[in-house]
């Protein structure tokens, strides 16, 4: 089965990053992840995005869906014995607040 190409418009996007005390974040990270600290703080963020006219490629925009979505993320790293530390901004828990479709980065 081929996944269809979707087309839409990013109407607005807010990306807000902030620092967090490491003790607050350590308890919620699953193994093997470890916090990636910057100047002694964990880095967390929330992304709020409004998508409009989401539809399969080639269809007119008026039949598309729209939605507000929110995702939070935390800067983490993990260590592999064969390579140097790998750092990622871990996206987690995407929440769709207006339609039953959820989008994950």
MOCOR-V881326 format. One record per pair of residues at least 24 apart in sequence whose ideal C-beta (glycine too) atoms are under 8 Angstrom apart, sorted by the first residue. I is the first residue (numbers start at 1). GAP is how many residues later the second one is. D is the distance in Angstrom with one decimal. If there is no record, write none. Layout:
I/GAP/D, I/GAP/D
//
This chain:
4/52/4.8, 4/53/7.1, 5/51/7.1, 5/52/4.4, 6/48/5.9, 6/49/6.8, 6/50/6.3, 6/51/6.9, 7/46/7.6, 7/47/7.5, 7/48/6.2, 7/49/7.4, 7/50/4.9, 7/51/7.9, 7/57/8.0, 8/43/5.2, 8/44/6.4, 8/45/5.3, 8/46/3.7, 8/47/6.9, 8/56/6.3, 9/42/7.1, 9/43/4.7, 9/44/5.2, 9/52/7.7, 10/39/6.5, 10/40/7.5, 10/41/6.2, 11/39/4.3, 11/40/7.0, 11/41/4.9, 11/55/7.9, 12/36/7.9, 12/37/7.1, 12/38/4.8, 13/34/6.9, 13/35/7.2, 13/36/4.7, 13/37/7.6, 14/33/7.1, 14/34/4.5, 14/35/7.6, 15/30/6.4, 15/31/7.9, 15/32/5.1, 16/29/6.0, 16/30/5.3, 16/31/7.8, 16/32/7.8, 17/26/6.2, 17/27/7.2, 17/28/4.0, 18/25/7.7, 18/26/6.0, 18/27/6.8, 19/24/6.3, 19/25/7.8, 20/24/4.9, 25/49/6.2, 29/45/7.3, 29/47/6.5, 32/46/4.6, 32/47/7.5, 33/43/4.2, 33/44/7.3, 33/45/5.5, 33/57/6.9, 34/42/6.5, 34/43/5.6, 34/44/6.5, 34/45/7.6, 35/39/7.4, 35/40/7.2, 35/41/6.3, 35/42/7.7, 36/39/4.1, 36/40/5.8, 36/41/4.6, 36/51/5.2, 38/37/7.5, 42/32/6.6, 42/33/6.9, 43/31/7.2, 43/32/4.1, 43/46/7.9, 44/28/6.8, 44/29/6.9, 44/30/5.0, 44/31/7.6, 45/27/6.9, 45/28/5.2, 45/29/7.8, 45/44/7.3, 46/24/6.4, 46/25/7.2, 46/26/4.9, 46/27/7.7, 47/24/5.0, 47/25/7.8, 47/26/7.1, 47/58/8.0, 51/52/6.8, 54/47/7.3, 65/34/5.6, 65/36/6.0, 66/32/7.3, 66/33/7.0, 67/29/5.4, 67/30/7.5, 67/31/5.0, 67/32/4.1, 67/34/6.1, 67/36/7.8, 68/28/7.4, 68/29/4.8, 68/30/5.0, 69/25/6.0, 69/26/6.8, 69/27/5.3, 69/28/7.3, 69/33/7.0, 69/34/5.8, 70/24/7.3, 70/25/4.8, 70/27/6.8, 71/24/7.3, 71/33/7.7, 71/34/6.8
//
